[in-house]
Structures are given as C-alpha cells and as structure tokens.
Amino acid sequence: MGYDLISIIGATATGKTGLAVALADRMSSEIISADSRQVYRHMDIGTGKDLDEYSLNGHHIPYHLIDIREAGEKYNLFEYQRDFNRCYEEIKSRSLNCPIACGGTGLYIESVLTGYQLVPVPEDKVLRKVLESCTMSELEERLKTIVNVHNTTDFDTKKRAIRAIEIAEYNRSHQLEKTTSEPINSLIIGMEISRELRRERITHRLHERIDQGMIHEVEQLLDSGIPSENLLYYGLEYKFVTLFLEHKLSKEEMIKQLEIAIHQFSKRQMTWFRGMERRGFHIQWLPVTDSIENRVNQIVDLLNIEEDKIKD
C-alpha cells in the first residue's frame, strides 16, 4: 500500500475508537493511541478509555500508549514522539499492514506525521515566577501573541497555560531538531459530525460517565495520595470533579461548567484539525452517521485505490 499509517482523528465523543477497532480487526492491524490523557493508569472513565471496545468478534485488538504512566505524573510531546516511534517501528517490523493511530490530540498526530519534534524544554524558574502572578485571562492574552505556541487545545488550567508559554518562549531562541525518522505518509480519516450532534453526544456521554462512577474514580485518585493540583493540571473532568470534591463547586455547578468546558475543548480540537488542512494535510472526512461497516469499507477502498495507482 502507498500509506505507512492510517490516522483516525476527530473531536471528543465522535466514536474514533470504535471505527479504529473495526478497521484494525478487518486489517489484522494494531492501534497506537494519540490521546494525551489515556496514557495514565487509573484514569479510565474520565478519559474515555473504553477498553472493552478493543475486543471485537472474539478478537483482542492490540493497542499501545494507553496506561503507560502513573496517574499524577506529567507526560509531554517529546515523550510521546519517542514512544510513538518505538511502537510504530515495532508494529511495522512484524506486520505488513498499516498501524492505526487513533485519537483526538491533534498536536500528537501532526508531530509524528511531520517527522519533526521539539527538544525537551527545561523549566524556566524565573519566567514561571513572573507568570504565576498573572491571572488566567492575562496568560491567555499572552498566548495569543505567540505565533508558534505548541498547543492550543489543552491549556484550560493555569499550569498548562504557563507551560505552553514556557515552551513557546524557549522555541523562539532554539531551532526545532529533525528526528532521524522521515515524515510518515498517512491516510488521515476525520470523523465528520455536525455541531448539533457533537454537542448532543458530549452531553449524553458526560451524564453517562457520571452514572458510571467518574466522581468515585477521581475520589479514589485523591485518596491514593495524588495531590489535587496534579488532577487540576489534567483539566476537564479531573479539574471540575476535583473542585466539586473540594467543595468549591456544587454538583450542579460542576456538571454545568464541565459540560461547557468539554464543548469548548471539542471546538478547539476541530480548529486544530482544520488548521492541519491549511498546513497541507489531506483529511478524508467520513460522516459519523454512516455505519462503521460502511466507513471501514470506504477506508479499504481508499487504500486499494492508492495501491492501484502504485501498480500503474
């Protein structure tokens, strides 16, 4: 085939995993996660791991880069690129079929496709001290002035915003280093969904996760000794549920504010993916309202078309 990877991308709650698993089952392939929070153990409901989905038709679909770090730790882009490249090369060495990357962290996907990576960025204690006195609004305004900020989808907490500024300032005076790997030629499949349906799915899934025990999950993480500030750093579900457990929000306020935050996050995800198209990536958008079987068939057809072009 003309592609070395299949990437399945889309906003939260669009069913990326289900499609990736069905495709991997069809192709006897393996999945590499591209989700910045599913790397953490014991953070299952809030990150939407849905590990049961990786079993289909009596087969277990191998997956990678899920549950590789302890909750409470921090994981960055540099580490993801290193880990992705290792998994990618291992899968390619034992299989003739394309590995499948699946996730909603556009920064992760784009970084491994380009073949470029950031060097590890050290902490700047002086800059951090200055930034810590700023309000979140002031940090957001500063981020807007930075053209090449490394991530615009995840800084919904002050610590994340400070880290984003720190990385951007470092990169102003340091050139990107090219990895030894070449850019990866990937068929990119996007999950096409209307704004209304996306909002409906997010709301439904949020209430479903609360019913499944998301609050208890966060409570257990806090009881295990993980500082609340670490969970606040992860944002979204872990931020707002922690604030509820600390009695800083009522349950109703927590649900309302979290729902708004997830909607805003999904919008930023789509902004990133549209930006990828402007930066030269071709994304084949398939409607989520179509059946998984039909979409798998369409993807296989796309791969066969490319293969026929090579033969010609």
Summary of the structure (lengths in Angstrom):
residues: 312
radius of gyration: 19.7
end to end distance: 12.8
largest distance: 66.0
contacts: 945
relative contact order: 0.17
helix: 54%
strand: 12%
